[in-house]
Amino acid sequence: MGVFATTAEPGTGHEQVVFCQDQPTGLRAIIAIYSTALGPALGGTRFYPYASEADALHDVLELSRGMAYKNAMAGLDLGGGKAVIWGDPDQLKTEALLRAYGRFVESLGGRYYTACDVGTYVPDMDVVARETRFATGRSRESGGAGDSSILTAWGVFQAMRAAAEHRWGSPSLAGRRIGIAGLGKVGRYLTGHLIDEGASVVATDVDERATDWARATYPQVDLVADTDTLIRGDIDVYAPCALGGALDDDTVAALRATVVVGAANNQLAHPGVEKQLAERGILYAPDYVVNAGGVIQVADEVTGASALSASGRYGFDFDRAKARATRIYQTTLRILRTADADGVPPAVAADRLAERRMAEVGRLRGIHLR
Ligand code: NAI
């Protein structure tokens, strides 16, 4: 498989794909930059035991493209990129490996900023940041944004309010029944926002620790055995907050909710699911629009390096990031309305708006500045 051939598939057009190897530490990483039209590429590092190099490459190309669209729709002056480290983090992850990786990130001179993703955590970014200026998602003690699931959940909640406004004419979720699949970092914060709002929550998780947490923290949450039971139940909104591919042919056919808003990335199992949802009258708020709160949170580390906050300080500013994540409400509403006006599913409307912003704002780079 050739990288040029892969990146030249219709609809893709990666600027740069970098293979990084450090044999003593076992580091094998691929950094993919989809677009820097809006600014330096930002996206997390996934540390995962892919079955093959081809799988790792495929994933990083898909994920980096997704980040370009997510960052564009979040209104950030950042392009899209992503990195994968190929291997089992439990076996391979060491300080030396993370620092070797950090040196490769640094070698790109700021074309790519990294962050946490599956298999990498805030303390890992602190280690990576010892070798590069271009790591976000660092700990608060190191001046970073910390746990990005806080604003991811806040943004999902705002998107859910926007979808309620669009569907029912009021953003209030009070009295609505929300089904959450996945009570992980994001699902837990989201549960809190919904309970505070006066919604009723039904949830499921495969991990007993997560359901134990729910029983102890929010005894009013109804717990069900599995996602299948959840989606066939009497819910107004379905919030997939576990893994990708949550919306497939069977799920869409069985779903009783008329609104889907959740944190999970890549919710549509295959192209065409967005049409099936629309045909069944289910309002689907596109995943990358809804879950942008996390990237907005870590992107504030980049913004904060050169912008004073309202409190007169440089560096990460939670209030500024939260204000930006709150705007996911307006962005979601705009996409849902544009989709109606254009007669296309919201996922298509979002892609079009993201592509337009990348083209229009990216074009400005053609105006020469000293
Ligand atoms: P997490 O790993 O903390 O939580 C995921 C939860 O889903 C876990 O409790 C897990 O046990 C549960 N789960 C796994 N398979 C399940 C299944 N079949 N049925 C029910 N529950 C299942 O992950 P986190 O950070 O909460 O993220 C959730 C989703 O949101 C992921 O898809 C992630 O990629 C996405 N996301 C997260 C962001 C963040 O800032 N944390 C940002 C943007 C997207």
Residues whose N, C-alpha, C, O or C-beta is under 5 A from the ligand:
A	BS01	NAI	S148 S149 T152 A181 G182 L183 G184 K185 V186 G187 T204 D205 V206 D207 A210 T227 C241 A242 L243 G244 A263 A264 N265 N291 G294
